[in-house]
Each structure stands twice: as C-alpha cells, then as structure tokens.
C-alpha cells in the first residue's frame, strides 16, 4: 500500500512555493498517494492573550487532525514564516501528539529581512515574546524531520536549535518534462513576439524588435534586485529585457512603480509583466537569447537552472549561498559576477556575444540529473527512510 502524504501550505496562489508544491505533487504521484491542503490563507493578527492564542491554535490542530486521518506523512512548506502563527503552533501540537510523521520544509526564514513576519510571530500572543517565537518555529520531536533547499540553509536552521542530524537538504524540483518539450515553431515564436510588442505599446514600454531578448522569469520584488537587471541592460546597449511578472505585495508595488517610471522616462528597452498574459511561458524562454538572474536573496533560485533546460545561456549575479550547491554538483558558473561594476558588465557582454554551447549542454545534464522531478522523487524516498 502506498504511503499517504499530505502537502500543506497556506494557499496555491501563483508564486514560488505554489510552483514547488505542484511540481512535487507530480514528482511523487507515481510512488505515493499525495494530497494537498492549501486552504488556510494568512492570519497574522495577534491574539488577545497567550491563553486565547493557545486555545485558537488547539482548535485548529483538532480540525487538522480530522482532515489528516489515514495520512502517514504531513509535509509542511514554510509554515514558520509568520503568515499564520496559529497554524504554525497547530503543526507543533500535532507533532507533540505523535500521531503522524511530519516534514517541516523551510523555504525562507522570518529573521532574514522579513520584519513584518518576524513581528507577527513575536507578538502572536498579544505581546512580544521572543522565546515563544523561537520555540514556536524551531523544535525537536521524535516524529519530526526538517528539510531545507540548500546546504547553507541547513546550517542556518541548525543555529536556530534544530538538531543537525534531523535536517535534510531537499532542493526544489524543476519541471524538466515541461522545459524539455520541443521548441515552438517559427510561427508560434513570431506570434508571441508580436504579442509582446503589442503588450509593450499598450503599457507604454519601449520594445525594439532589432535587439536580442534577455528574459528574467521572475516577479518584480526588492529582493529580486530587478533594478540591477534594468541597469545592466541599459549598459549592455545591444539587448532588451522582459521581466515576466509585475509586483504583487504593497512594498514591492512601490518598488515596481519607481522602476517603471525610470524605464519610461529614459525609454529603456524593458517590458514588465508580459508573462502574466501568456498561457504558456515556454515560447518566451525560446525567444530569449539568454536568461538573466540578478537576485540578491534566494532560497533556491529557479532562474539558475530552468534556462539550461531550454538550451539557453544563463547569466547574472552569483549568490554563493545558493550556487555553491549547484557548483558542487558540477555546474559551471564562473561567468557569473558577485559585484555589479564595469568588470561585471564586460564579463556578461563577452559571454553573451559568444555563449559556450559546451557549458550550456553540460549544465543542462546536471540539472536533469540532480534537480529534475525524477531526482526529487529519489531524494524523497531517502528522506522518508530517515524517520
């Protein structure tokens, strides 16, 4: 009989973790009985008192236990981020009852540049309690193991008090079945190019059909460092840029509006948000001359690996905390830069002028071997064996 797994997250709205969950569900479907629980939403408001918080969390744990009847493993994603502290505590209560095995996967730490989320956790009982927050998010129990996306995050999680022997690295799965599909036809690519030009006109962006396209397949966010991508394209001169999705959160929307104002004022060849109108993003990858990543903070960094699967060059800013695992697996990333300056612009320009086909194909093989859906399923079986 197949092991029954329940994957839990706040929601499945478009975003990084939702993509991870959908990919994980597909990767595991052939070997396990997988269901997804993602109807909790966010609830960051503090309780009236610690007693009220505990009672509300206990009721949520009871309801969750009912829904998990017959489930062998509960795999949570980012429940310690501070988006729903009562849910965080409900999971801990389930762990203490020891009726189910639990994998707590950490994608992001509230302590890392997320003051609103960290504050919601610290004040969840109605007044600030740092000790309660730490015990709420990081703990040990016989039926609980922890997963992180990188070895760097595994070491960081251990500093928060989780025993190192209970922490496992489980990188995000990349949908190789989608990204290795046959390239779209010339007619399909031309249609998407025309749609891109029309989108640019409608949204007052400047599109230059003579310039090669760089694609940043990500959302406009402060931590994605999109302003650097815009500046890089400005200084490269021979290229134009598409950033797939516009911002969604309030703080990031402010950042996006400032960025778009600069783009329009200086008539820079940059288009933001076109990915949102595409049913299929694959043609946009194939239209691109290269994939551009300028993030400063990432949990895993899809942009570093997806492009290789489409036989595309990937360029931009190195994030050692993430890329050290890719490099350890054999990936070649020496053409990335760590400091944005004239030397970095020159390095990117030189690589884009003559991308190494050998490097692209070797990196592609590593993505397929180490980060594919099949690779994820293999890692997951080993993870379950560690309970």
Secondary structure as GFF3:
##gff-version 3
##sequence-region A 1 387
A	DSSP	beta_strand	4	8	.	.	.	ID=ss1
A	DSSP	alpha_helix	16	28	.	.	.	ID=ss2
A	DSSP	beta_strand	33	37	.	.	.	ID=ss3
A	DSSP	alpha_helix	50	67	.	.	.	ID=ss4
A	DSSP	beta_strand	73	77	.	.	.	ID=ss5
A	DSSP	alpha_helix	85	97	.	.	.	ID=ss6
A	DSSP	beta_strand	101	106	.	.	.	ID=ss7
A	DSSP	alpha_helix	115	122	.	.	.	ID=ss8
A	DSSP	alpha_helix	130	137	.	.	.	ID=ss9
A	DSSP	beta_strand	144	148	.	.	.	ID=ss10
A	DSSP	alpha_helix	151	159	.	.	.	ID=ss11
A	DSSP	three_ten_helix	164	166	.	.	.	ID=ss12
A	DSSP	beta_strand	167	169	.	.	.	ID=ss13
A	DSSP	alpha_helix	176	179	.	.	.	ID=ss14
A	DSSP	alpha_helix	186	202	.	.	.	ID=ss15
A	DSSP	beta_strand	212	219	.	.	.	ID=ss16
A	DSSP	three_ten_helix	222	224	.	.	.	ID=ss17
A	DSSP	alpha_helix	226	236	.	.	.	ID=ss18
A	DSSP	beta_strand	239	245	.	.	.	ID=ss19
A	DSSP	alpha_helix	250	265	.	.	.	ID=ss20
A	DSSP	beta_strand	270	272	.	.	.	ID=ss21
A	DSSP	three_ten_helix	274	277	.	.	.	ID=ss22
A	DSSP	alpha_helix	282	287	.	.	.	ID=ss23
A	DSSP	beta_strand	290	293	.	.	.	ID=ss24
A	DSSP	alpha_helix	303	309	.	.	.	ID=ss25
A	DSSP	beta_strand	313	316	.	.	.	ID=ss26
A	DSSP	alpha_helix	320	328	.	.	.	ID=ss27
A	DSSP	alpha_helix	342	353	.	.	.	ID=ss28
A	DSSP	alpha_helix	357	370	.	.	.	ID=ss29
A	DSSP	alpha_helix	373	385	.	.	.	ID=ss30
###
